[in-house]
Amino acid sequence: MSGRLGEVAAHLGTTCELGVVVSAMRSIAAARSLEARQRLGGVRAYAATLGTAIGEALALLPEPQRPAGTGDGAGQRLVLALCAEQGFAGGYNERVLEVAAHELDGAAAGLLLVGERGEMTAAQRGLKPEWTAPMMVHLDEVQALAGSIAEALYARLDGGRLTRVTVVHMLPGEAGRQEVVARPLLPFDYSRFPVAQRSQPPLISLAPAQLIAGLAEEYVYAELCEALVLAFAAENEARMQAMVVAQGNIEQRRGELQAEYRRVRQDEITDEIIELSGARL
């Protein structure tokens, strides 16, 4: 085998191996996205149960004493951006951070960022987050990460400067139709929950105001869990779409290399025939 033919054969072999890797990455991303979608129902059912409890707890207070969400005020606003932890996700991080940058348009605004790859993209855009954390790579890590984010938020609430928190993440969807959303997280909007109409109030062991505040914190935690699961599913769907494109390019390149291999091989055979014919003459 000549040098040129060996080079083409080696390149063809590498391309085939790369195709196997890309196919495996696509399968893993598809499985993770499906798992996230399946778990989403449980997270939302948990949030719905908390919402019902908040409505019943609100009924324990006279209407003038019921809490209500406040406006933005003059304090600091925070944007929580949920980005990708791993690469090969196309323009996932760029799209999330574009919306986050729009939400940050203001002097009194800070950025909290989740995802190592998102940190790299944020640095390229000149964004400097004041708090970062790695994005989970397995769904079993959702609860721990949501707890860490909640702690970071409430630590800033204790200072009395924070008035508004917005979480920015991508929603899973069909190829090319994934949407980035900016959802208000704080201040807590109690008007979302209809006040229960019960003739017999539930038995409670806490003061109504304390109970309502605790349920609201738990609901924020549930919202963080939902956002993380949605972002996890969207990240893996974006990776799956990127692998589909990569696989198509690999197939095209493999076809080109196979054609080149046949052409080079045919040229060598022709040269050998000519050489043998000349030697015989």
Beta strands, then each sheet from edge to edge (+ up, - down):
strand 1: 76-82
strand 2: 109-114
strand 3: 131-133
strand 4: 162-170
strand 5: 180-186
sheet 1: 3+ 2+ 1+ 4+ 5-
end
